[in-house]
């Protein structure tokens, strides 16, 4: 995990869940290690929509991590 807390994905999930509205933190760029969205229901659908709007492609609900990259300060982005 790039946060510096390996094997602590749930910790990131709890932190994101408790963000106050309007913080501007790009929560939608956080996905699990398998390249999948972990949030169920409407929020997961919103997350997928936001990622697709940024040019992130899904194949059967999975992001090809080989076609994306992490940029410090901006998060998951489509490779150019």
Kinemage of the C-alpha trace (Angstrom):
@kinemage 1
@onewidth
@group {chain A} dominant
@subgroup {mainchain}
@vectorlist {calphas} color= white
{ca unk a 1} P 0.000 0.000 0.000
{ca unk a 2} L 1.405 3.336 -1.011
{ca unk a 3} L 0.279 4.962 2.238
{ca unk a 4} L 3.217 3.418 4.046
{ca unk a 5} L 0.924 1.036 5.941
{ca unk a 6} L 1.224 -2.305 4.147
{ca unk a 7} L -1.718 -4.696 4.505
{ca unk a 8} L -3.844 -1.942 6.061
{ca unk a 9} L -6.367 -1.376 3.291
{ca unk a 10} L -9.241 -1.307 5.751
{ca unk a 11} L -7.579 1.574 7.574
{ca unk a 12} L -7.675 3.603 4.348
{ca unk a 13} L -11.292 2.589 3.842
{ca unk a 14} L -12.274 3.756 7.320
{ca unk a 15} L -10.482 7.068 6.821
{ca unk a 16} L -12.197 7.666 3.485
{ca unk a 17} L -15.577 6.654 4.876
{ca unk a 18} L -15.258 9.281 7.601
{ca unk a 19} L -14.312 12.185 5.337
{ca unk a 20} L -16.608 15.163 5.715
{ca unk a 21} L -18.466 16.167 2.561
{ca unk a 22} L -16.789 18.670 0.278
{ca unk a 23} L -13.207 17.931 1.362
{ca unk a 24} L -11.946 17.756 -2.210
{ca unk a 25} L -10.001 14.555 -1.518
{ca unk a 26} L -10.243 12.306 -4.618
{ca unk a 27} L -11.681 9.323 -2.729
{ca unk a 28} L -12.858 7.746 -5.968
{ca unk a 29} L -9.261 7.010 -7.012
{ca unk a 30} L -8.809 4.471 -4.215
{ca unk a 31} L -9.334 0.924 -5.463
{ca unk a 32} L -8.367 -2.438 -4.054
{ca unk a 33} L -5.224 -4.404 -4.881
{ca unk a 34} L -7.121 -6.495 -7.434
{ca unk a 35} L -8.032 -3.401 -9.461
{ca unk a 36} L -11.653 -3.514 -8.336
{ca unk a 37} L -13.996 -1.106 -6.633
{ca unk a 38} L -14.748 -2.299 -3.117
{ca unk a 39} L -17.694 -0.018 -2.365
{ca unk a 40} L -21.068 -1.687 -2.939
{ca unk a 41} L -24.202 -0.108 -4.331
{ca unk a 42} L -24.749 3.453 -5.490
{ca unk a 43} L -21.439 4.775 -4.115
{ca unk a 44} L -19.534 2.088 -6.024
{ca unk a 45} L -21.439 3.006 -9.174
{ca unk a 46} L -20.565 6.657 -8.566
{ca unk a 47} L -16.909 5.733 -8.102
{ca unk a 48} L -16.856 3.822 -11.397
{ca unk a 49} L -18.551 6.720 -13.195
{ca unk a 50} L -16.013 9.217 -11.841
{ca unk a 51} L -13.099 6.999 -12.853
{ca unk a 52} L -14.534 6.461 -16.341
{ca unk a 53} L -14.901 10.246 -16.700
{ca unk a 54} L -11.146 10.471 -16.016
{ca unk a 55} L -10.437 7.978 -18.784
{ca unk a 56} L -9.967 4.885 -16.630
{ca unk a 57} L -11.193 1.780 -18.483
{ca unk a 58} L -12.794 -1.270 -16.891
{ca unk a 59} L -12.938 -4.804 -18.259
{ca unk a 60} L -15.560 -6.898 -16.497
{ca unk a 61} L -15.384 -4.564 -13.495
{ca unk a 62} L -11.585 -4.624 -13.245
{ca unk a 63} L -9.106 -1.831 -13.945
{ca unk a 64} L -6.047 -2.912 -15.931
{ca unk a 65} L -3.362 -1.659 -13.571
{ca unk a 66} L -0.816 -2.028 -16.382
{ca unk a 67} L -2.619 0.773 -18.219
{ca unk a 68} L -2.853 3.035 -15.169
{ca unk a 69} L -0.324 4.547 -12.847
{ca unk a 70} L -0.119 6.243 -9.506
{ca unk a 71} L 1.062 9.827 -9.405
{ca unk a 72} L 1.899 11.253 -6.018
{ca unk a 73} L -0.588 13.947 -5.119
{ca unk a 74} L -3.083 13.053 -7.845
{ca unk a 75} L -3.720 9.329 -7.466
{ca unk a 76} L -4.707 6.764 -10.060
{ca unk a 77} L -4.451 8.063 -13.615
{ca unk a 78} L -4.578 6.636 -17.108
{ca unk a 79} L -1.093 6.285 -18.584
{ca unk a 80} L -0.333 8.560 -21.507
